[in-house]
Amino acid sequence: EADIYQTPRYLVIGTGKKITLECSQTMGHDKMYWYQQDPGMELHLIHYSYGVNSTEKGDLSSESTVSRIRTEHFPLTLESARPSHTSQYLCASSEGGLAIGEQFFGPGTRLTVL
Amino acid sequence: GDSVTQMEGPVTLSEEAFLTINCTYTATGYPSLFWYVQYPGEGLQLLLKATKADDKGSNKGFEATYRKETTSFHLEKGSVQVSDSAVYFCALSPAGTSGSRLTFGEGTQLTVNP
């Protein structure tokens, strides 16, 4: 079944640790995105990719980095986690091309940095 | 820059009540407009969309009309159900970006009581 997956769903980690949040999609989509969702629900785009070896920063500045080596995989890395990184992170994907496409979202990773 | 403003929440209704969630936007040209819904513990799902002025998006009894003159995209449903309890997000995608680069509103928490 075509879907978008995120692991882990929940992560509690200490300050200074390096973490990678995984995102994979089996829909063959070219475009992928990472959003940060505040506790108050608001979402902000932090990274996006239009294809392999393409990554761009989004509207909200983030200390995280991303890579896109394979079409289906778009991991997000924090080199040194801090309490200010505590948030929910949502991954999404959509088709390429010029059509107005729906973004499909994963279930999210809720990160807590102590 | 582009922005989306939603009515303040949370909203609490009784089953079968009429629902309106207001959404207004600021953007240049003709953006695409979306309503996404987030059920507890899940990622976002597209509820409906409209890509040009006067378009009406509809799905699952929900409707929204793209009003260029008032820069609005209000969400309505004639008779809500308990299962409609969720967070609703209005979003826009700038003209020419094929549904990418979504800018979200703050989200509106809807609770429907039996």
Interface residues (C-beta under 8 A of the other chain):
Chain A: I4 K31 Y33 G40 M41 E42 L43 H44 L45 Y48 Y50 G58 D59 L90 A92 S94 G97 L98 A99 I100 G101 E102 Q103 F105 G106 P107 G108
Chain B: G1 S32 Y36 G41 E42 G43 L44 Q45 L46 K49 T51 V87 F89 S93 S98 G99 S100 R101 L102 T103 F104 E106 G107 Q109
